[in-house]
């Protein structure tokens, strides 16, 4: 069964003048409640801006400085408030390992492991996420040609393999601080993320 639209509800967002709708879906094989946040009318654009964002409670809600997730989500919102677009919010906390396991991974990072080693030490792959729900939401929304807001080449590869055309890859900003420099360096060194780290961050140990 294909993933289909379930409900679209207008929800005004703080500091956002553009109309926003939260869209739910039926038919996800993983049983999770992934959602799309629609800014404006992206279906009227040839290539709307799309951000695939995996849930990060610590960063998105509480402003954790151990990652750059919250800043990336805020950047997507700022851009889409001006030009419209879609945030596909995947319920895949901690690159798919869940909140409690993510906190366990943080503890291992504090003992010297990098973010990928910590996940593997806990018995997980370095990235447990599945981007099929993002593809399914795009298809259900009728969006098959997009501009992708992401530094992650693997997201783009999975979308392309599923038949989604990417007209442009838009890199997010670089949000580095003393607490996440090692984490960002690991993403660049091990997974080829397109993050232009400052020289000071390149010299730190990966975390």
N, C-alpha and C positions, 0 to 999 in steps of 0.2 A: 504494500500500500504506500502510495506517495505521501509525503508530508504536505499537509494542507493548512490554510489559514483557519484559525479558530475564532479569535476575537481581536478587534482593533479598537483601542480605547484612547481618546485624547487625554493627555496628562500634561498640563503646563509645567514647565521646569523653571526653577529659580534662575533669574538672569538670562533667560532665553526668550527672545521676542518671537522667534519662529515657532510655528505650530508643530507640536510633537505628538506622536502616537506610539503607544506600546502595543506590540502585536504578539499574540500567542499563537501556537500551532498545535496540530494534532498529528500523531504518527511517528514521532521520533523513536527509533529502535532502541535507544539507550534508556528511554523512560524519563529523561531529564526535562526540566522546564526551561529550555533555551528560549530567549526572546529577541525580538528585533525592536529597536527604537528608531522610528522614522522621523526625520527632520525635514519639514517642508513636503515637497512632492517629487521625490527622486525618480518616480516612474515617468515623469515628464522630461527627464534629462537623458541624453544619449549615453553618457557614462557617469553615473552618480558616484560620489565618493563613498567608500565602504570601509569600515573598521571592524575587523573580527577581534573581539576582546574577550579573553578568558577571565572568568570571575576571579577577583582577588580581594577578599574581604579586608585584609590588613591594609592594602594599598588604596583600593577604590573608596572605602568607607572611612578608614581611620587615618589615612595619610602616612602609612609606613614609609620610611626612607630606606628600607632594605631592598626595595625593588623600584622600578620606574612605572609601575602599572597605573597608579592613580594619575600621575602627570600625563601619561599617554591618553587615558580616557578623557581627561579634562581638555587636552589639546583637540581631540576628535570632536568634542562638543563645541568648542570655540569655532573650529573650522566649519562645522555643519550648521551652526547658527547663522553663518553668513551665506554659505553656498548650498545648504541642504545636504542630505545624505542618509546613510543608514549605519547604525551600530548594531552588529550582531553580537549579542552578549551570551557567551557560552558558559554553562554551569559546569566548568571544569577547573575548579579551584586547585592551585598548586601544580599547574601543568598536568592536571588530571589525577593527582594522588589524594586530594581531599585536604581539608583544613588541618586536622590534627596531624596527619602525616607531614604536611608542610612545616608545621611547627617543630616536629621531630627533625626534619631536614635542616631547619635553621640551627637547631642545637648541634647537629653534626658539623655544620659549617663553622660554628663558633669553635669547634675543636680542630679545624684546619682543612676540612674537605671543601671542594667547590660545589656549586649548586647541582651539577650533574652527578658527581661522585656520591653526594649525599642521597639523592634519589635512588641510585643503584645500590647503595649500602642498605637501604630499607627494602630492597627487593623489587624495585620498580625499574622500568625503562627510564632513560634520561628525560623523556617527554612522553607522557601517557595520553596526550590529547588526541582527539579524533576530530578532524575538521569537516567530516561528512555532514553534520547538522548545519554548518554554515552554508554549504552548497545547497542543501535541501531548502533552507530558508530563502536563499537567493532565487532558486527556481520557483518556489511557491509565490514569491513576490513579483515574479516576472522580470527579474534583473539578471541578465546573462552576459552583460558587458559592463565592466566597472572600472573605476580607479581605486586601487587598493592602498589604504593607509597602513603601512606596516614596514618594519625593518627585518622581518623574518622571512627568509627565502623559501622556507619549507611550506609556509602558508600559501604563497603564490604557486608553488609547484603543485600542491594538492588541488587548488582551484583549477589550474590549467588542465590537470589530468582528468578532472571531472567535467570539462567542457565549458567552464566559465572563462570568458575572454577578459584579459586585463589590459586595458589600453595604456595604463600608466601605473607605475609603482611609486607611491609618495612616501618618502621616509618620514618617520616621526622625528620630533626634536630629540636632543640628547639631554637627559636629565640625570646627571651624575653628581653624587655627593660622597662624602667620606664613608658612608655606610653601605653604598651599593656599587662602588667602583669595581670591586673584585667580581661581583655578580655580573656586571655588564661586560667586563673583560672576558669572563668565561663564555658568555654568549657570542662574543666576537671570535674568540680563539677557537672554540670547539664547534660552533654551529653556524659560523659565517654570517652572523647578523650584521646588517648594514648600519652600524653605529659608529660615528666618527668621534672616537674618544679623544679627549685632550691628552697631551703627552704625560701629564701627571698621573692620569688614570691608567695609562698603558704600563706603567712601571710597578703597579701593585700586584699582589698575588691574586689569582683567580679565586672566587668564592662561589 
